[in-house]
Structures are given as C-alpha cells and as structure tokens.
Amino acid sequence: MQAMVLKKLGAALEWTDLADRQPGPGEIRVKVTACGVCRTDLHVVDGELADPHVPIIPGHEIVGRIDAIGAGVNGLHMGERVGIPWLGHTCGVCPYCIGHRENLCDQPLFTGYTRDGGFATAAVADARFAFPLGDVGSDVALAPLLCAGLIGWRSLVIAGDGKKLGLYGFGAAAHIVAQVAEWQGRSAFAFTRPGDVATQAFARRLGVTWAGGSDEMPPEPLDAAIIFATVGDLVPVALRAVRKGGRVVCAGIHMSDIPSFPYRLLWEERQLVSVANLTRQDGIDFLRLAPEIAIVTKTTPYPLTQANQALADLRAGRFEGAAVLVP
C-alpha cells in the first residue's frame, strides 16, 4: 500500500510505500476510494492537538470498499462500501461509554490522529465504527459527510430547535448544515471572512436567508449560532448576535483563545457550549437522513499524491465546500 505520511509535526506529508496491513480481530480493511480533507487534518499536521501520534497517516473522512475482514466481525461483507469517521475506537467500559456518551470516552482512538487514517490506498478500521453507505451517490460526494456532515449534524442538534440559525465560517461543514437547516424549515444566516463576497455568493446559492461578513450583525436576532471557524474572537461576536436565551455552539476541535468579554453578552440566559467528536448514533441518524435531504456536497478532488496541495488550499480558502483525495 501507499500513503501520505506525516513523519514530523509541521512538515509536509511524505509519499511512502508501506507493507500491506491485515485486519486484526474485530477489524476490517478497506480499499480507499475517497478521503475528505478536513480542517482537523491541518490541526494534526500543525501539531495543534495534544498527544500527537507520529508518524501518522492523516485522514478521517474515508470512503472505501471492504477487501479483508478480521475474526469476529459480523454484519459487514466483502466488497461493501463503508464510511470510516473521526471516532475510530472507544473502550466501551468508562462512565461516558456506559452512559451513551461515547464521544467523550476516556480511552478513545481517533482516525488519522491516534490511529492511521485514509490518506492512503488502504486503511484498517475497527469494524464497529464503519458505517454502511449503500450504493447511492459517488464516493467523492459522500466523503465530506463522514466528518463535516457528522459534526455539523451533532452541532445542529445541540444548537436546539430555533428557527434562525447563524453559521460562522462557511466551509465544508456549514455548506452541509445549511442544506439540512433548509430541509428542516429553518433560516440559515451565513457569516464569512469580511469581504469574502465569493463565499457569500456560494452560501446564497445554497439557499441561506442572509450572507455577510463576520464583522456584521445579522438583520435580526438569531435563536442559535454555530461557530465552525477556528477563531476565538468570534465567540463574543456570536453572543452579541443571538437573542435572550439563545445558544452559541463551538463546533471545532481546536480554536484560538477566546478573548475576555463583558458578562452582559452572556447574561439573559444565553448559553455557550462546545461539541466534541461524535457518537455512532450520530452517524446512524445523519446518514439515514442524508439521502432524504438530498444533500449536495461541493467538492474539489485531488490525487492522493497532492495531499499537501489540498491542505495548503484548505488553509488559504482557495475552494468552496470540501477537498477530497482520490487514490
């Protein structure tokens, strides 16, 4: 197998020939057909997450076909198309796992961060954390659903049932959430980098009610806001934008420091919460609904060998939607 491997934090990924890997008990191996490029991959490469595992193969929005099955795996079959997400393993015995909050597991493994991921021609995964994808939709189109879609879905659920929803940072996750929100009968308000008229136009094409810069106030108070951008300065901005009793959800795994802000922005029972990882139930719920919603993902494909270029383009905001690597 071949892979783009991170061998040193902050360095470019290296094209590497590796021995073919066999799945152990409870595992499967997939031939990777597409792998989305997520902002979390940038955090891994840049060393912004704690306790990094290096060398590591990044990538956690994996679509592939099963080509080997380890002992004790039930419910999956050879040749089946599956998706492999960020949460790659949980202990099953800690209080969080027992309490149906496995996204907070005390001893988790994360795909592309603490276990090898999908910037490769093949990947081995815990079979319990592989979602059957069926045969509808292209591999490239489905890949962003495995993280941008799943984290966006979990963030949307945690944001509550409010009808007026702000989305700060209109990238891979927000362009999916906007479509889900419209399907649910909500109004989405898109906030981009100030002056980014191209992304604002993209958001309008997806049906948002309003699009503007993050330095602007929405035309009416929001019921809730989700911050996908990794900019801590947006927290007080979003708190200003939500109504009394409104909720601000921080959806990223990493964010720059949140500046101090006056208590009056939080007062009147506004809430500030974060989202961490996902549960398998999140995946089941969202992937079951995705075909009904008819989500259209905007993707820019790159050959696997151009993973570094895809990461650089993501960092610079050179494409709309999501980048996807194709072996």
C-alpha positions as CSV (number, residue, x, y, z in Angstrom):
1,M,0.0,0.0,0.0
2,Q,1.0,3.6,-0.4
3,A,0.2,6.6,1.9
4,M,0.9,10.2,2.5
5,V,2.5,10.1,5.9
6,L,3.1,12.8,8.5
7,K,6.6,12.0,9.9
8,K,7.3,15.2,11.7
9,L,4.9,17.8,13.1
10,G,4.7,20.9,10.9
11,A,6.4,19.2,8.0
12,A,4.9,18.2,4.6
13,L,3.4,14.8,4.2
14,E,5.7,12.2,2.5
15,W,4.6,9.7,-0.2
16,T,5.6,6.3,1.4
17,D,5.4,2.7,0.3
18,L,4.2,0.5,3.2
19,A,3.7,-3.2,3.7
20,D,0.1,-4.3,3.2
21,R,-1.7,-4.5,6.5
22,Q,-4.1,-7.2,7.7
23,P,-7.1,-6.6,9.9
24,G,-7.0,-8.0,13.4
25,P,-9.9,-9.4,15.4
26,G,-12.9,-7.0,15.1
27,E,-11.3,-5.0,12.3
28,I,-11.8,-4.6,8.6
29,R,-9.6,-3.3,5.8
30,V,-10.9,-1.1,3.1
31,K,-9.6,-0.2,-0.3
32,V,-9.8,3.6,0.0
33,T,-11.7,5.2,-2.9
34,A,-12.0,8.7,-1.5
35,C,-10.9,10.6,1.6
36,G,-12.1,14.1,2.5
37,V,-9.6,16.7,3.7
38,C,-10.8,18.3,7.0
39,R,-9.6,21.3,8.9
40,T,-8.8,18.9,11.7
41,D,-6.2,17.4,9.4
42,L,-4.5,20.8,9.4
43,H,-4.6,20.8,13.2
44,V,-2.9,17.4,13.3
45,V,-0.2,18.3,10.8
46,D,0.5,21.6,12.6
47,G,0.8,19.9,16.0
48,E,-2.1,21.9,17.5
49,L,-3.7,18.9,19.1
50,A,-2.5,17.3,22.4
51,D,-0.6,14.0,22.5
52,P,0.0,13.6,18.7
53,H,0.9,10.1,17.3
54,V,3.7,10.5,14.8
55,P,4.4,9.1,12.3
56,I,0.7,9.0,11.3
57,I,-1.4,8.7,8.2
58,P,-4.0,11.6,8.4
59,G,-7.5,11.5,7.0
60,H,-10.8,10.7,8.7
61,E,-13.5,11.1,6.1
62,I,-12.9,7.7,4.5
63,V,-15.0,6.0,1.9
64,G,-13.9,2.6,0.6
65,R,-14.8,-1.0,-0.2
66,I,-14.1,-3.8,2.3
67,D,-11.4,-6.1,1.0
68,A,-10.4,-8.0,4.1
69,I,-12.4,-8.9,7.3
70,G,-10.9,-9.9,10.6
71,A,-12.1,-12.5,13.0
72,G,-15.3,-11.8,14.9
73,V,-16.8,-9.2,12.6
74,N,-20.5,-9.5,12.0
75,G,-22.9,-7.5,9.8
76,L,-20.4,-6.4,7.1
77,H,-19.4,-8.2,4.0
78,M,-16.6,-8.2,1.4
79,G,-17.0,-5.5,-1.3
80,E,-19.4,-3.5,0.8
81,R,-19.0,0.3,0.7
82,V,-18.4,1.8,4.1
83,G,-17.5,5.2,5.6
84,I,-14.9,5.5,8.4
85,P,-15.2,8.6,10.6
86,W,-13.0,10.5,13.1
87,L,-14.0,8.5,16.1
88,G,-12.3,5.2,15.4
89,H,-12.5,3.2,18.7
90,T,-13.9,3.5,22.2
91,C,-13.3,1.5,25.3
92,G,-16.9,0.6,26.0
93,V,-16.4,0.5,29.8
94,C,-15.8,4.0,31.0
95,P,-18.7,6.1,32.5
96,Y,-19.1,8.0,29.3
97,C,-19.4,4.9,27.1
98,I,-21.8,3.3,29.5
99,G,-23.8,6.5,29.7
100,H,-24.3,6.7,25.9
101,R,-21.8,9.5,25.6
102,E,-19.0,7.6,23.8
103,N,-17.9,10.8,22.1
104,L,-16.3,11.6,25.5
105,C,-14.7,8.2,26.0
106,D,-11.7,8.2,28.4
107,Q,-9.6,6.0,26.1
108,P,-10.6,6.7,22.5
109,L,-8.7,6.3,19.3
110,F,-9.2,8.9,16.5
111,T,-8.8,8.1,12.8
112,G,-5.9,10.0,11.2
113,Y,-4.7,11.2,14.6
114,T,-4.1,8.4,17.0
115,R,-4.6,5.5,14.5
116,D,-3.7,5.6,10.9
117,G,-6.3,7.2,8.5
118,G,-7.3,7.4,4.9
119,F,-4.7,9.5,3.1
120,A,-3.7,6.1,1.7
121,T,-4.7,3.4,-0.8
122,A,-5.9,1.2,2.1
123,A,-7.0,1.6,5.7
124,V,-7.7,-0.7,8.6
125,A,-10.5,0.2,10.9
126,D,-12.5,-1.0,13.9
127,A,-15.5,-2.6,12.3
128,R,-17.8,-1.2,15.0
129,F,-17.0,2.3,13.7
130,A,-17.6,1.7,10.0
131,F,-20.9,2.9,8.6
132,P,-22.5,1.1,5.6
133,L,-23.1,3.6,2.9
134,G,-25.1,1.7,0.3
135,D,-24.6,2.3,-3.4
136,V,-26.3,5.7,-3.9
137,G,-24.0,8.6,-4.5
138,S,-20.4,8.9,-5.6
139,D,-17.5,8.2,-3.3
140,V,-16.2,11.7,-3.6
141,A,-19.6,13.3,-2.8
142,L,-20.1,11.1,0.3
143,A,-16.6,11.6,1.8
144,P,-17.3,15.1,3.4
145,L,-20.4,13.6,5.2
146,L,-18.1,11.5,7.4
147,C,-16.9,14.5,9.4
148,A,-18.1,17.8,8.1
149,G,-21.5,16.3,7.9
150,L,-21.5,14.4,11.1
151,I,-20.0,17.1,13.3
152,G,-22.3,19.6,11.6
153,W,-25.3,17.4,12.4
154,R,-24.3,17.0,16.0
155,S,-23.7,20.7,16.3
156,L,-27.2,21.4,14.8
157,V,-28.9,19.0,17.3
158,I,-27.1,20.7,20.2
159,A,-28.0,24.1,18.9
160,G,-31.6,23.3,19.6
161,D,-34.8,23.8,17.6
162,G,-34.6,27.6,17.0
163,K,-35.7,28.7,13.5
164,K,-33.0,31.4,13.0
165,L,-29.5,29.8,12.8
166,G,-26.2,31.6,12.4
167,L,-23.3,29.7,10.7
168,Y,-19.8,31.3,11.4
169,G,-17.3,30.0,8.9
170,F,-18.9,28.8,5.7
171,G,-16.8,25.9,4.7
172,A,-17.2,22.1,4.4
173,A,-19.4,21.7,7.5
174,A,-21.6,24.8,7.1
175,H,-22.4,24.2,3.5
176,I,-23.9,20.9,4.5
177,V,-25.6,22.2,7.6
178,A,-27.2,25.0,5.6
179,Q,-28.9,22.4,3.4
180,V,-30.1,20.4,6.4
181,A,-31.4,23.5,8.1
182,E,-33.4,24.5,5.0
183,W,-34.9,21.0,4.8
184,Q,-35.9,21.3,8.4
185,G,-37.7,24.6,7.7
186,R,-35.1,26.8,9.4
187,S,-33.5,30.0,8.2
188,A,-29.7,30.0,7.9
189,F,-27.5,33.1,8.2
190,A,-24.0,32.7,6.8
191,F,-21.0,34.6,8.2
192,T,-17.8,34.6,6.3
193,R,-14.4,36.3,6.4
194,P,-15.1,40.0,6.0
195,G,-15.1,40.9,2.3
196,D,-15.3,37.3,1.1
197,V,-18.1,38.0,-1.4
198,A,-17.4,34.8,-3.4
199,T,-18.2,32.6,-0.4
200,Q,-21.2,34.7,0.5
201,A,-22.5,34.2,-3.1
202,F,-21.9,30.4,-2.7
203,A,-23.9,30.5,0.6
204,R,-26.8,32.3,-1.2
205,R,-26.8,29.7,-4.0
206,L,-27.3,27.1,-1.3
207,G,-30.4,28.9,-0.1
208,V,-29.3,30.8,3.0
209,T,-31.6,33.7,4.1
210,W,-28.7,36.1,4.5
211,A,-24.9,36.1,4.0
212,G,-22.4,38.7,5.2
213,G,-19.1,39.2,6.9
214,S,-18.4,38.0,10.5
215,D,-17.9,41.7,11.3
216,E,-21.6,42.4,10.5
217,M,-24.6,41.8,12.7
218,P,-27.4,39.8,11.2
219,P,-30.6,41.6,10.1
220,E,-32.5,40.1,13.0
221,P,-31.5,38.3,16.3
222,L,-30.6,34.7,16.0
223,D,-32.0,31.8,18.0
224,A,-28.7,30.0,17.9
225,A,-25.3,30.2,16.2
226,I,-22.7,27.5,15.4
227,I,-19.1,28.6,15.1
228,F,-17.2,26.4,12.6
229,A,-14.3,28.8,12.1
230,T,-11.3,28.3,14.5
231,V,-11.3,31.9,15.6
232,G,-11.9,32.5,19.3
233,D,-12.7,36.2,18.6
234,L,-16.0,35.0,17.1
235,V,-17.4,33.8,20.4
236,P,-18.3,37.3,21.8
237,V,-19.4,38.3,18.2
238,A,-21.9,35.3,18.1
239,L,-23.1,36.0,21.6
240,R,-24.0,39.5,20.5
241,A,-25.9,38.1,17.6
242,V,-28.2,35.7,19.5
243,R,-31.4,36.6,21.3
244,K,-32.0,36.3,25.0
245,G,-31.9,32.6,25.9
246,G,-30.0,31.9,22.7
247,R,-27.2,29.3,22.3
248,V,-23.7,29.5,20.8
249,V,-22.1,26.2,19.8
250,C,-18.4,25.9,19.3
251,A,-18.0,23.1,16.8
252,G,-14.3,22.9,16.2
253,I,-11.8,20.5,17.9
254,H,-9.4,23.5,18.1
255,M,-9.9,27.2,18.4
256,S,-7.7,30.2,19.1
257,D,-8.0,31.8,22.6
258,I,-11.4,33.3,23.4
259,P,-10.9,37.0,24.4
260,S,-12.5,38.4,27.5
261,F,-15.9,39.9,27.0
262,P,-18.4,41.7,29.2
263,Y,-20.7,39.5,31.2
264,R,-23.8,41.2,29.7
265,L,-23.1,39.3,26.5
266,L,-23.7,36.0,28.3
267,W,-26.4,37.3,30.6
268,E,-30.1,36.8,30.0
269,E,-29.6,33.0,29.9
270,R,-27.5,32.9,26.7
271,Q,-25.5,29.6,26.6
272,L,-22.1,28.8,25.3
273,V,-21.4,25.1,24.7
274,S,-18.9,23.0,22.7
275,V,-19.2,19.9,20.6
276,A,-16.7,17.0,20.9
277,N,-16.3,14.3,18.4
278,L,-19.4,12.2,17.5
279,T,-21.2,9.0,18.6
280,R,-22.1,6.1,16.3
281,Q,-25.7,7.1,16.8
282,D,-25.0,10.4,15.3
283,G,-23.7,8.6,12.2
284,I,-26.7,6.3,12.0
285,D,-29.2,9.2,12.4
286,F,-27.5,11.5,9.9
287,L,-26.5,9.0,7.2
288,R,-30.1,7.6,7.3
289,L,-31.5,11.1,6.6
290,A,-28.9,12.3,4.1
291,P,-30.4,10.7,1.1
292,E,-33.9,12.0,2.0
293,I,-32.5,15.6,2.4
294,A,-30.7,15.2,-0.9
295,I,-27.6,16.9,0.3
296,V,-25.3,18.1,-2.5
297,T,-21.7,18.4,-1.4
298,K,-19.4,20.8,-3.2
299,T,-16.1,19.0,-3.7
300,T,-12.7,19.7,-5.3
301,P,-11.0,16.3,-6.0
302,Y,-7.2,16.0,-5.7
303,P,-5.0,13.0,-6.5
304,L,-3.7,11.4,-3.3
305,T,-0.2,12.4,-4.2
306,Q,-1.3,16.1,-4.0
307,A,-2.4,15.9,-0.3
308,N,0.0,18.7,0.6
309,Q,-1.5,21.0,-2.0
310,A,-5.0,20.2,-0.8
311,L,-4.0,21.1,2.7
312,A,-2.4,24.3,1.6
313,D,-5.5,25.2,-0.5
314,L,-7.7,24.5,2.5
315,R,-5.6,26.7,4.7
316,A,-5.8,29.5,2.2
317,G,-9.5,29.1,1.5
318,R,-9.0,28.5,-2.2
319,F,-12.0,26.3,-2.8
320,E,-15.7,26.2,-1.9
321,G,-17.0,23.3,0.1
322,A,-14.6,20.4,0.7
323,A,-11.4,18.9,-0.8
324,V,-11.3,15.2,-1.4
325,L,-8.3,13.0,-2.1
326,V,-8.7,10.2,-4.6
327,P,-6.2,7.4,-4.6
